[in-house]
């Protein structure tokens, strides 16, 4: 089992941040998080998640029309913003990523089946990504308060990639973090059949 310090870092004491110091996020840190995230399992090793990092003010300004009012200021001020997306043609990589050469045919030209697989597994990778960011010492604040259609039009106009959620990344100040909200108990959210 992981030690107590690691469990606290990843989940128990980790919080979603909305305010960050001006300390820059290095490419090395992003690469380190990616190296951890990519090891998480996905269906047929499909790895459909795609990550678009917005460091420059100009790139984040492209998000402005898509952001909910509550997310606008914190997103424009964050040292780094990531669009977590998924590739609808993820299956093109399967011949080199999965041991069964027939896997490409499970998804190629399969429409809705391929789309839901991309979304589900891209979301799964997005969750691994949040844990990986924390593991390498970064703080983050994931959000879904934005217009996906506007983000896709601005950043993915060819329609191949689809946005899922945004993540503000940096070194949190701790300002504005509300007390931790309650969580459902095992008994409330689980069944053993």
Secondary structure as UniProt FT lines:
FT   HELIX           4..7
FT   HELIX           8..12
FT   HELIX           27..37
FT   TURN            38..39
FT   HELIX           43..45
FT   STRAND          49..54
FT   HELIX           57..61
FT   TURN            62..63
FT   HELIX           64..66
FT   HELIX           69..77
FT   STRAND          80..87
FT   TURN            88..89
FT   HELIX           90..93
FT   HELIX           94..97
FT   HELIX           101..103
FT   HELIX           104..107
FT   TURN            108..109
FT   HELIX           112..135
FT   TURN            136..137
FT   STRAND          139..143
FT   HELIX           148..155
FT   TURN            157..158
FT   STRAND          161..170
FT   TURN            175..176
FT   HELIX           186..189
//
